[in-house]
Every structure is written in structure tokens, then in C-alpha cells.
Amino acid sequence: MADGGGGLETDRAALLAGYDLDAGGFIALDQITDFAAALCASPIALVSIVEDQRQRFLARTGLDAEETPRDLSFCAHAMLDDAIFVVPDATRDARFQDNALVTGPPFIRFYAGAPLVGREGVPLGALCVIDDQPRQDLTPLQRQGLALLARHVMVELEGRRRDQDVIARQIKDAEVVAQSDRLFRTLADTMPQMVWSTLADGYHDYYNARWYEYTGVPDGSTDGDGWNGMFHVDDRERAWACWRHSLETGEPYDVEYRLRHRSGEYRWTLGRALPILDAEGRVTRWIGTCTEIHEQKLMLEEREIIAHELSHRIKNIFSVISGLIGLSARAHPQISDVADDLRDRIMALGRAHDFVRPHGNDGGATALEGGLRGILDQIFAPYQDPARTRIIFSGEDPAIDDRSATPLALLFHELATNAAKYGALSVPEGRVDIVVERQDGDVHIIWREKGGPSVTPASAEGFGSRLMQLSVERQLGGDMVRDWRPEGLTIRLRIPFHSMSRAAAGKA
């Protein structure tokens, strides 16, 4: 009475395990067997699952037995049929006439079973009705009803199986998460940095061992928003504002603050955090670190103080040199013109240095500091007319630094000085247009004089011209072209973008 080869039985055994049949709770199936018995006017109705050695009854009406040996099972035959399997009179059927369930209780005579087949097409058992009186067959309505009830049995069983699959997946997922969490905590505890994590709403729920070692606070005391009490009172609102902004926007968290050390000292710390996103881009968690930067911070402050002091002394040196030139000119009047030019150039260098030097709280840094226009405003200040603008700047404003400030200051000082002596700035109605553009990795600057006296090329190249050429070509790696037009001098400069500043070199 076997239902096939060993391979099929192995598949069935594995499949049956997925239905968790030992858990019980088949109330809906009891209702199905009650209705099947009433529909078919049979004293017995069963939901039978055929296993390797037995058939078990998940639901039964009119029978006390919970199971029988498989070799006595009618359902082992019914589950292999494509339609309802019917035995009109078991005593007259050679397959069953000697069956103990026929010769003894419940004295089966009539049997009709609808196969129960899993979604993979594997037979599991049957929904059957049994009578102790022979009958020819079920009526068409009873056949239709029994088949329909068998499908409802499988709906119940497959629903149970899906629940088990979901539970199994949840258990597996939970194990994966737990394993990942253990790995994360192990790695975090080995890191020299303080590591923390929060839920999507910013609730702090984890700190690594380094955090507690560094701060000396009890475990769990900084969960939630308790961490804010660890900041210096002057840094709390700023740190909170930065954190709230990250929570609202999903942008990375990056802020410096003073964190209380276990010694009670507040030490400078860099706090950073990045969001973990799900497949839809929603933040599921934040992972952050705290890195002590106290010594680096103190070193930077010391370097700033030293740089400020050195800058101040260098500026004083420019002033001393200018003063010495003035004394020499007074002692030797015949060199006064040369001395004035030299002193002006020295002062132009001083203004360039002052523009790019480090500024403290009392410094004179302007809003344009770091841009070409900022230094030109300082160089051209003596030549501007309060009533109207005589030097007009347009176009881009590329960044400059200490590498380019000196040659640029000397270059434009010479241009402005020459324009004031011989060109457009030598007459009240004259003006200068400066246009700056970036093209193909170079900065192009056009100096165009208008409204001044007619100019002609110099008969011989003077020191100022050689100084401009040296500034552009040697120090900035560019080139300069002069165009002596009747309406005024036009000069075209090309300077490589990377020569303007270190930042520009990194972007080139």
C-alpha cells in the first residue's frame, strides 16, 4: 500500500515537517469534517495525513482513534488518485477485504476520499467519509462538495505552512541581526575611538567600551539624551543644533565640542556620524564616533598665535624698510624719485602680505579675503575717486593665497602706478576696466584703459615693465601681451588656474 519510491517519501517527509502538525489547533478542520459527514450522510469523516509508518487524523468526526498504521490506510490509496477515490464495499474489494479496519471496528464498508495535495504537487493524504454500510457512490453534489472541502483543508494547511515559513525566516533574520550586532560590538570595542549608535529618531542606544572608559560614566547612563550632559556648557546648544539638523535632513553629523573626560577635564573632541539607509533611502540608524583632538586643537591654537606674531613682525619689517628708504631719500635728494617708487612697491608687498596673513580677533580680514578682487581693492584704494568708481572690476573672482599674492600685488601696483602717471588715471575722466574669465584651466585678465591721454609704446623697457614680466612669467607661469591703442593701453594676461592658489591647484 506504498505510494511510490523512496525519493518521493523523502520529499514528503521533508514537506510534512513544514506544516508543524504536532502543534495541533485544527479547529477549522474539525468544522470541515463535521460538515463533510453531514453532506455525505456518513457517520465518519476524517482529515488524514499519511506519513511513513502511520496515518494521523488532524480532524475527525465519528471516530475516537487519532491514528492508525499506514498499512491499513485507505487514504494512502486515495491521495494518489487524481479524483475522488471510492470503495463501494470493502468486503468485496480484494485490496481491503482482509483489512483489520474492515474485519474489525469501525467495520468499514463504504469509503470515499478526496486527495490532499501540497502546492508542490506532492500528495499528503485525503479528506474522507466512511460508512459501515455499503453504497454504490456519492451523489454528484456530494462529490463536488467533498472536493471543495478538500481544497479548503489545503488552504488551512498551506496557511499554516506559510506562517511557519515566516516564523522561520524571522528567526533566521533575527539570528543574522544578532550575529551582525555581536560582530559590530566586538569590532567597536577593539577600536581606539569612542563609537556610538542611535535609532532613526536619534535615541542613543549603544556606546562601546572605549566611551565608558574615556568618560568614566556608568553603563547606560548616557542613553537617550543623557549624552548632552557630557558636553561643556558653552558647546551644548551648538552640538544639539548640529545633531537636530542631521536628524531632520539626513546629512552627516560633524562637529567639534569639549567632552568631559573621566578626570573631570573637558577635552576637545570631534564628533561624526553617518546614517544607515534602507532600500527606499530611509534612515534606519546612525553610527557615530568621537575622536579626541585636544592636543591637535591646542597645537593649532599655538601655531595660530605664532603665525600671527610672525606676520605682525614681518609687517613691521616692511614698515622699517620703508622708513629707511625715506631716511635715505632725505639724506640724498637726488634719489628721491627712485626712493618713492621703491617705497611704494614695498608698501604694495606689505598690503599683499596683510591680505593673506593669519588674522586674529583683532585682524582686518575683509569679506573678500582670499579672492583676487579683495587684494585689488587694497592695491587700487589710493587711486579711487569717492565721487565715482574709476577702476571697475567684472567677471570671476578666483581664489588666491600667499603664493600668488606677492606677484599679483607687484603686477597691479605697477599697472596702477603707470596709469596714474601716464595713462587713464592721470586725468579725472579716465577709467580702467578689469575683466576676469576662466578658460580651459587658465585665468584670463584684461586690463583696459579708457578716457586717458593718447599713449605710445615706451622707447625702452624700464624696471617696472621688467618687474611685471617677471611677476607674470617667472612667478605665476603665465604670459602678458601689451596692446598700445590710441584710446588707451590694453593688457591681456594669462595665468594658469593652479598658480592662483593651492585650493585651485587641487580643483584643476
FENVENCOR-V231113 format. One record per helix or strand of 3 or more residues. SS is the DSSP state (H for helix, E for strand). FROM is the first residue (numbers start at 1). LEN is the number of residues. Records with the same first field share a line. If there is no record, write none. Layout:
SS=FROM-LEN ; FROM-LEN
//
This chain:
H=6-12 ; 21-3 ; 27-13 ; 70-3 ; 75-4 ; 90-3 ; 100-4 ; 140-51 ; 209-7 ; 226-5 ; 236-14 ; 294-38 ; 333-24 ; 372-12 ; 402-20 ; 424-3 ; 463-13 ; 497-3 ; 502-6
E=44-7 ; 54-8 ; 67-3 ; 85-3 ; 110-8 ; 123-9 ; 194-6 ; 204-4 ; 253-8 ; 266-12 ; 283-10 ; 391-5 ; 431-9 ; 442-9 ; 479-7 ; 488-9
//
